[in-house]
Amino acid sequence: MLYPHLLRCFFGEELKNLRKPLYLLRSCYFPEKIVMLLKKTVKKGLIGGMSFAKDAGKVNWFPGHMAAATRAIRNRLKLSDLVIEVRDARIPLSSANEDLQSQMSAKRRIIALNKKDLANPNVLNKWTRHFESSQQDCIAINAHSRSSVMKLLDLVELKLKEVIAREPTLLVMVVGVPNVGKSALINSVHQIAASRFPVQERLKRATVGPLPGVTQDIAGFKIAHRPSIYVLDSPGVLVPSIPDIETGLKLALSGSVKDSVVGEERIAQYFLAILNIRGTPLHWKYLVEGRNEGSHADCIDKPSYNLKDLRHQRTKQPDSSAMHYVGDMISEVQRSLYTTLSEFDGDTEDENDLECLIEQQFEVLQKALKIPNKASEARLMVSKKFLTLFRTGRLGPFILDDVPETVTNPPNSRRVVVL
């Protein structure tokens, strides 16, 4: 069910000239005055130009290589027999490249919701059912899991079954916005192909990096014989203009837009706003209490050793003290956010109340993350560490996009999908 809560967007100096604060709402809940205010903000370049970074002016976040890559992708899509559109499972809707949707929908397509290990499984199931109800093949995957990728390849083979009989060479193209895990998926496919076809020459691996925009060109990799199947990897490309602020912030929060474009502090503020509005920290009560009751010895099993362990190991065993430190830090972060929200007597839908709550949470997070009060750029350090906890799944699984509600009207009427 769509929630009619207000999402406060923190744009500092840029919004001082506006008479009223800017809220982020679903379009079906937009009051007329807020719609007009949002349009004025767009004209000022705060959305279309992605001028998120404070005092940075208009940011050129759509560089020349991305524009060239988009043209190359369009040309190769015409030749592809099947498209694997990789999306971030935490933002199944926001991570879609709208500029390529019309061209991809005309092809055989599979939507692969990657990073399912970071997404809420219950909500993810609703998303897969939503796509299936729209007659769209969709599968949730973890690009680093062999079994997960195997299921995707089985679906690819099923989709190409009728084409395999009459075509000697097939092209499968992998497309997606930056940092959704396309290259990691390609590497997993390579490993599976190498095990299936050991007579092949050694396959080149795709470049993988933590920052968006690592892949700079389109390359083809042969993964099967008879018929010959090639997988085309492609760089992540965004649309030249992000449609709305909320979509841009979700892309930034998940790592598809570089942090420097938006600013780590604003991304962290946005994430805290989401947590508070949804009341997520309140669900950490029993988790926090359970951790406080248990001891470190009870939480982590002691490693067992045998004679094989005496041999030289390339990778070191996990440091138990480091695990204790990280576990304690996560518990303290969750406890701090739970305490501040549970003791909060304001209204999270009120702009001023929510802003005061978030300011208080930044202070307790600084202590929880053990950042010195006198440290320069302490707030920035808090934001970076807090975002890292979210992006690595340490704070739990999340899905930021809401599943669209399908409203079924009486017979002889059109079905309406409310976004």
TORGU-773281 format. One line per field, with one value per residue (C-alpha): residue in three letters; x, y, z. Coordinates in pm, 1 decimal. Layout:
# TORGU-773281
vokol <- ALA_... $
c1 <- X_... $
c2 <- Y_... $
c3 <- Z_... $
***
This chain:
# TORGU-773281
vokol <- MET_LEU_TYR_PRO_HIS_LEU_LEU_ARG_CYS_PHE_PHE_GLY_GLU_GLU_LEU_LYS_ASN_LEU_ARG_LYS_PRO_LEU_TYR_LEU_LEU_ARG_SER_CYS_TYR_PHE_PRO_GLU_LYS_ILE_VAL_MET_LEU_LEU_LYS_LYS_THR_VAL_LYS_LYS_GLY_LEU_ILE_GLY_GLY_MET_SER_PHE_ALA_LYS_ASP_ALA_GLY_LYS_VAL_ASN_TRP_PHE_PRO_GLY_HIS_MET_ALA_ALA_ALA_THR_ARG_ALA_ILE_ARG_ASN_ARG_LEU_LYS_LEU_SER_ASP_LEU_VAL_ILE_GLU_VAL_ARG_ASP_ALA_ARG_ILE_PRO_LEU_SER_SER_ALA_ASN_GLU_ASP_LEU_GLN_SER_GLN_MET_SER_ALA_LYS_ARG_ARG_ILE_ILE_ALA_LEU_ASN_LYS_LYS_ASP_LEU_ALA_ASN_PRO_ASN_VAL_LEU_ASN_LYS_TRP_THR_ARG_HIS_PHE_GLU_SER_SER_GLN_GLN_ASP_CYS_ILE_ALA_ILE_ASN_ALA_HIS_SER_ARG_SER_SER_VAL_MET_LYS_LEU_LEU_ASP_LEU_VAL_GLU_LEU_LYS_LEU_LYS_GLU_VAL_ILE_ALA_ARG_GLU_PRO_THR_LEU_LEU_VAL_MET_VAL_VAL_GLY_VAL_PRO_ASN_VAL_GLY_LYS_SER_ALA_LEU_ILE_ASN_SER_VAL_HIS_GLN_ILE_ALA_ALA_SER_ARG_PHE_PRO_VAL_GLN_GLU_ARG_LEU_LYS_ARG_ALA_THR_VAL_GLY_PRO_LEU_PRO_GLY_VAL_THR_GLN_ASP_ILE_ALA_GLY_PHE_LYS_ILE_ALA_HIS_ARG_PRO_SER_ILE_TYR_VAL_LEU_ASP_SER_PRO_GLY_VAL_LEU_VAL_PRO_SER_ILE_PRO_ASP_ILE_GLU_THR_GLY_LEU_LYS_LEU_ALA_LEU_SER_GLY_SER_VAL_LYS_ASP_SER_VAL_VAL_GLY_GLU_GLU_ARG_ILE_ALA_GLN_TYR_PHE_LEU_ALA_ILE_LEU_ASN_ILE_ARG_GLY_THR_PRO_LEU_HIS_TRP_LYS_TYR_LEU_VAL_GLU_GLY_ARG_ASN_GLU_GLY_SER_HIS_ALA_ASP_CYS_ILE_ASP_LYS_PRO_SER_TYR_ASN_LEU_LYS_ASP_LEU_ARG_HIS_GLN_ARG_THR_LYS_GLN_PRO_ASP_SER_SER_ALA_MET_HIS_TYR_VAL_GLY_ASP_MET_ILE_SER_GLU_VAL_GLN_ARG_SER_LEU_TYR_THR_THR_LEU_SER_GLU_PHE_ASP_GLY_ASP_THR_GLU_ASP_GLU_ASN_ASP_LEU_GLU_CYS_LEU_ILE_GLU_GLN_GLN_PHE_GLU_VAL_LEU_GLN_LYS_ALA_LEU_LYS_ILE_PRO_ASN_LYS_ALA_SER_GLU_ALA_ARG_LEU_MET_VAL_SER_LYS_LYS_PHE_LEU_THR_LEU_PHE_ARG_THR_GLY_ARG_LEU_GLY_PRO_PHE_ILE_LEU_ASP_ASP_VAL_PRO_GLU_THR_VAL_THR_ASN_PRO_PRO_ASN_SER_ARG_ARG_VAL_VAL_VAL_LEU $
c1 <- 0.0_133.3_217.6_112.4_402.0_610.0_973.9_1179.8_1456.7_1753.3_1894.5_2029.7_2104.1_1927.9_1586.1_1619.1_1468.1_1157.8_863.2_765.6_973.8_997.3_843.4_867.6_542.4_402.0_236.7_-108.6_-72.8_72.5_-128.2_-153.4_67.0_344.8_330.9_379.6_664.6_832.8_804.1_969.2_1249.9_1301.1_1330.2_1603.1_1807.4_1798.9_1664.1_1735.1_2085.6_2155.4_2289.4_2286.8_2635.0_2644.4_2819.6_2915.9_2687.8_2558.6_2732.1_2819.4_2735.8_2645.5_2992.3_3079.1_3166.4_2818.4_2646.2_2860.3_2790.9_2416.8_2438.9_2645.2_2397.4_2106.2_2284.8_2370.4_2023.6_1895.0_2111.1_2050.3_1831.6_1771.8_1831.9_1914.1_1823.8_2000.5_1836.4_1914.4_1674.8_1656.3_1519.0_1346.4_1172.0_1417.4_1709.6_1540.0_1685.8_1371.3_1538.7_1598.4_1270.9_1079.8_1359.6_1416.1_1045.0_1035.2_1298.5_1299.6_1387.6_1460.0_1465.7_1729.1_1689.1_2046.4_2172.2_1876.6_2083.4_2052.9_1678.0_1382.1_1275.7_904.9_881.8_1106.2_860.9_587.0_802.5_867.6_494.5_426.6_651.6_510.3_156.8_270.8_377.8_744.6_1001.1_1169.8_1410.3_1584.1_1953.5_2281.4_2549.3_2812.5_2616.9_2677.8_2342.9_2159.6_2328.2_2260.9_1887.8_1916.6_2100.3_1833.4_1573.4_1784.6_1806.3_1429.8_1364.7_1600.2_1475.6_1271.8_1551.6_1830.6_1679.2_1717.5_2002.3_2371.0_2478.9_2289.5_2358.1_2257.8_2308.3_2345.0_2218.1_2169.8_2245.5_2584.6_2679.1_2389.8_2628.4_2644.3_3017.6_2991.9_2718.5_2933.4_3222.6_2998.4_2869.4_3230.4_3314.7_3010.2_3088.1_3449.4_3335.8_3085.7_3329.7_3681.3_3818.1_3764.8_4050.5_4068.1_3792.0_3857.3_3697.6_3501.3_3635.1_3454.8_3480.9_3294.2_3236.3_2975.8_3104.2_3393.3_3310.3_3395.0_3326.8_3108.2_3274.8_3148.5_3225.8_3153.1_2985.1_2857.1_2904.6_2643.6_2485.0_2744.0_2608.4_2779.4_2712.6_2762.6_2862.9_2792.4_2884.1_2624.4_2441.4_2192.2_1929.7_2045.0_1787.7_1676.3_1295.2_1254.8_1452.8_1341.0_1457.7_1792.4_1838.8_1750.5_2006.6_2263.6_2181.3_2224.3_2551.9_2444.5_2529.3_2865.4_2848.6_3037.8_2753.1_2492.6_2702.8_2732.5_2562.3_2250.0_2231.6_2263.5_1995.5_1763.5_1822.5_1754.5_1433.1_1323.7_1405.8_1218.3_910.7_880.4_952.2_1221.1_1436.2_1137.3_1158.1_1515.3_1398.3_1414.8_1723.5_1904.5_1784.7_1888.4_2238.9_2275.0_2174.8_2414.7_2789.2_3053.4_3144.0_2785.5_2749.1_3057.1_3157.7_3519.3_3704.4_3807.1_4137.9_4280.9_4609.3_4512.7_4495.2_4868.3_4942.5_5000.7_4672.2_4644.9_4360.6_4377.3_4114.2_3867.2_3997.3_3753.5_3840.6_3756.0_3427.3_3349.7_3426.5_3205.7_2924.6_2934.7_2935.5_2632.4_2447.0_2527.2_2409.0_2079.6_2035.1_2100.8_1850.0_1591.4_1631.0_1609.0_1300.8_1120.9_1175.4_1081.5_762.5_731.2_569.9_789.7_559.1_637.6_939.9_1085.3_1028.8_1187.4_1486.4_1543.8_1522.9_1778.2_2015.3_1991.1_2053.8_2369.4_2501.7_2431.4_2565.2_2893.0_2931.4_2813.1_3060.2_3338.8_3422.1_3598.9_3398.4_3689.8_3760.0_3750.4_3463.4_3316.2_2969.6_3106.7_3280.3_2955.6_2771.1_3027.4_3036.4_2658.6_2610.4_2865.0_2663.7_2352.8_2521.4_2687.6_2363.5_2484.5_2167.8_1945.6_1767.5_1581.9_1371.7_1325.8_1069.9_704.9_527.7_268.2_-88.4_-308.4_-669.2_-917.7_-1221.8_-1562.2_-1606.9_-1587.9_-1353.8_-981.9_-741.0_-552.9_-206.3_-142.2_222.8 $
c2 <- 0.0_339.4_551.8_919.8_1037.4_1342.6_1293.0_1595.4_1682.6_1872.4_2118.0_2380.7_2715.6_2635.8_2630.4_2949.7_3150.3_2933.7_3055.0_2706.7_2395.5_2125.8_1789.5_1471.4_1290.1_1031.4_1203.6_1082.6_1268.6_1594.6_1898.3_2153.9_2411.6_2157.4_2051.1_2414.3_2451.1_2139.8_2269.5_2596.5_2398.2_2200.1_2520.7_2638.9_2333.5_2156.9_1837.1_1818.1_1953.4_1738.8_2041.2_1854.0_1929.1_2237.2_2540.6_2327.0_2482.1_2269.4_1932.7_1760.7_1411.9_1286.4_1293.8_1235.2_867.9_800.1_970.4_776.2_452.3_515.3_548.2_228.9_41.0_148.5_21.6_-315.2_-359.4_-377.3_-684.8_-857.4_-1164.6_-1116.5_-842.0_-895.5_-570.2_-567.8_-355.5_-300.1_-511.8_-229.5_10.3_-206.5_91.8_376.4_179.2_139.7_342.2_504.7_618.6_256.7_105.0_137.3_-27.1_-305.5_-382.9_-463.5_-737.4_-1061.6_-931.6_-1059.0_-818.0_-940.0_-784.3_-810.0_-775.3_-969.4_-1043.0_-671.2_-650.3_-730.1_-1078.6_-1031.3_-706.6_-849.1_-1131.9_-873.1_-696.5_-1014.7_-1091.1_-734.3_-774.5_-1117.1_-976.4_-727.8_-1019.0_-942.4_-1211.1_-1120.3_-1304.6_-1199.0_-1288.6_-1251.9_-1204.2_-1352.9_-1676.3_-1953.4_-2122.2_-1791.5_-1711.5_-2067.0_-2007.8_-1692.4_-1880.7_-2149.8_-1879.1_-1729.8_-2070.4_-2113.0_-1772.2_-1848.5_-2202.9_-2120.5_-1908.0_-2162.6_-2402.6_-2159.1_-1923.0_-2029.5_-1725.1_-1551.2_-1226.4_-1163.7_-807.5_-705.9_-353.8_-144.2_179.1_216.5_-4.3_-251.4_-545.9_-604.7_-678.1_-908.2_-1098.3_-1120.3_-1263.8_-1527.5_-1621.7_-1656.0_-1895.4_-2110.5_-2107.6_-2209.1_-2509.4_-2610.2_-2570.0_-2649.2_-2670.6_-2300.6_-2061.4_-1864.4_-1605.3_-1244.3_-1117.5_-796.7_-514.8_-476.5_-178.3_-23.1_304.4_356.6_383.0_133.1_-37.7_210.6_11.0_-263.9_-603.5_-941.3_-1271.2_-1614.6_-1837.2_-2132.6_-2340.3_-2485.5_-2243.3_-1978.7_-1749.7_-1421.3_-1202.9_-833.1_-637.5_-265.0_32.1_162.5_462.7_698.2_911.0_1262.9_1405.5_1236.6_1268.9_1374.8_1443.0_1130.0_904.2_1083.5_1040.7_671.7_619.8_806.7_612.5_279.4_394.5_438.1_808.8_913.5_1049.0_1362.0_1464.1_1474.1_1495.9_1227.7_1439.6_1491.0_1123.9_1029.2_1284.6_1137.8_784.6_893.9_1060.2_730.9_532.8_773.8_809.1_433.4_378.8_122.9_176.7_80.4_-270.3_-297.5_-302.9_-678.6_-711.2_-452.6_-603.6_-951.6_-834.7_-656.1_-968.7_-1200.5_-1202.6_-1196.0_-1556.0_-1660.6_-1462.6_-1591.9_-1955.1_-2037.9_-2160.4_-2525.3_-2636.7_-2955.7_-3055.0_-2891.7_-2556.3_-2576.9_-2525.0_-2176.1_-2002.2_-1736.5_-1564.4_-1497.5_-1622.7_-1348.3_-1152.6_-1217.9_-886.2_-702.1_-890.5_-792.5_-429.1_-417.2_-604.0_-369.7_-67.0_-188.8_-265.5_79.5_247.3_58.0_119.6_493.4_531.2_322.2_530.4_868.5_771.7_597.6_900.1_1148.5_1337.1_1532.5_1455.8_1295.6_1441.1_1791.3_1944.7_2119.6_1826.4_1580.5_1806.2_1839.2_1462.7_1403.2_1658.9_1474.1_1143.1_1276.6_1357.7_1011.7_846.6_1031.1_869.9_529.0_534.0_648.3_964.1_1227.9_1542.2_1760.6_1577.4_1799.2_1716.1_1488.4_1512.2_1397.2_1103.3_1006.3_1017.2_802.1_533.4_531.1_493.0_210.7_20.3_51.0_-37.7_-347.5_-470.6_-434.6_-248.0_-513.9_-566.7_-274.4_-193.7_178.5_163.7_92.7_-178.9_-12.5_-79.8_-236.5_-120.4_-353.0_-170.1_-324.0_-515.4_-319.8_-66.6_-15.3_-134.9_149.7_115.7_374.1_470.5 $
c3 <- 0.0_-97.1_202.8_186.5_401.5_322.1_228.8_320.6_74.6_217.8_-31.6_207.0_49.1_-278.8_-112.4_91.0_-193.6_-198.4_4.8_119.1_192.0_-71.6_9.8_-191.9_-250.3_-485.1_-781.4_-678.8_-348.0_-483.7_-373.5_-654.7_-476.1_-418.8_-784.8_-890.4_-642.1_-778.6_-1134.1_-1030.0_-869.8_-1189.7_-1389.1_-1154.8_-1249.2_-914.0_-1067.9_-1439.8_-1399.5_-1092.9_-902.9_-574.9_-448.6_-228.5_-381.6_-682.1_-942.0_-1226.5_-1228.6_-1556.3_-1434.7_-1786.1_-1947.5_-2310.4_-2269.6_-2126.1_-2417.5_-2664.8_-2476.9_-2497.5_-2876.3_-2899.9_-2680.1_-2900.3_-3210.2_-3054.8_-2911.2_-3268.1_-3327.3_-2993.1_-2965.7_-2593.9_-2337.1_-1971.4_-1798.9_-1463.6_-1195.0_-829.8_-622.3_-366.2_-630.1_-894.2_-1050.8_-994.9_-1142.6_-1481.1_-1768.4_-1903.6_-2226.3_-2331.5_-2209.4_-2535.9_-2733.9_-2479.3_-2442.2_-2814.3_-2760.6_-2565.2_-2222.7_-1874.3_-1581.5_-1335.8_-991.7_-866.2_-507.0_-373.2_-62.0_24.7_-44.0_180.2_57.7_132.5_-65.2_-338.2_-395.0_-445.2_-703.9_-902.1_-898.9_-1014.3_-1318.7_-1396.6_-1382.3_-1646.8_-1870.2_-1807.1_-1720.9_-1393.6_-1164.7_-844.2_-841.1_-657.6_-923.8_-691.6_-639.6_-893.5_-829.0_-865.7_-1197.4_-1318.7_-1271.5_-1479.5_-1757.7_-1754.3_-1809.1_-2089.7_-2258.7_-2225.4_-2379.1_-2672.5_-2729.4_-3038.0_-3185.0_-3123.2_-3377.8_-3667.8_-3575.9_-3567.6_-3366.2_-3087.7_-2904.9_-2542.6_-2422.0_-2056.6_-1989.5_-1676.1_-1496.2_-1320.9_-1026.3_-1041.6_-1081.2_-1456.7_-1464.1_-1162.2_-1345.5_-1658.7_-1456.9_-1301.7_-1646.8_-1764.6_-1484.7_-1559.8_-1933.5_-1869.1_-1664.2_-1930.5_-2219.5_-2092.9_-2446.9_-2496.1_-2467.5_-2146.2_-2134.9_-2054.0_-1735.1_-1706.0_-1491.8_-1159.5_-926.7_-634.4_-820.1_-1093.2_-1447.4_-1434.3_-1765.1_-2040.3_-2358.2_-2499.4_-2534.0_-2650.8_-2476.5_-2617.2_-2360.4_-2564.6_-2881.3_-3117.8_-3134.8_-3061.8_-2790.8_-2718.8_-2417.7_-2474.0_-2164.1_-2164.1_-1947.6_-1707.8_-1846.3_-1686.6_-1851.8_-1948.5_-1708.4_-1386.0_-1373.8_-1010.1_-695.4_-514.2_-798.1_-804.8_-431.2_-445.5_-721.7_-515.5_-199.6_-378.1_-536.5_-900.5_-886.7_-750.3_-396.8_-497.8_-728.8_-453.2_-137.7_128.2_394.7_187.9_95.9_463.8_556.0_295.4_424.9_782.0_663.0_503.3_818.7_1043.8_822.9_786.5_1157.0_1071.2_1384.9_1600.9_1453.6_1583.3_1946.1_2002.2_1784.0_1994.2_2321.4_2209.1_2125.9_2455.1_2649.6_2465.9_2519.5_2250.1_2319.3_2259.5_1938.6_1755.3_1737.8_1812.9_1503.1_1494.1_1347.5_1199.8_1036.8_707.0_883.9_955.0_587.9_453.5_380.3_111.4_291.1_661.2_900.8_1005.7_1300.3_1585.4_1750.7_1428.5_1407.3_1766.7_1686.8_1377.1_1550.4_1848.5_1619.9_1424.9_1747.2_1881.8_1559.9_1567.8_1940.2_1894.7_1611.8_1797.2_2113.8_1941.5_1739.9_2027.1_2252.8_1978.6_2066.0_1740.8_1406.1_1139.3_874.5_996.4_825.3_1128.7_1364.2_1122.7_1066.0_1441.2_1482.9_1208.5_1359.9_1690.1_1515.9_1353.0_1699.3_1841.3_1525.7_1570.2_1911.7_1790.6_1500.9_1736.1_1546.5_1765.2_1835.6_1738.1_1414.8_1108.2_875.3_1143.4_989.0_654.1_820.0_993.1_659.9_481.6_749.3_784.7_408.2_401.0_662.4_445.9_117.2_259.7_415.5_776.0_873.5_725.7_391.7_234.6_-69.6_-127.1_-408.8_-332.4_-530.2_-756.0_-655.5_-919.7_-900.0_-1066.3_-1195.7_-1276.6_-1607.7_-1935.1_-1777.1_-1814.2_-1545.9_-1380.3_-1233.8_-963.8_-930.6 $
***
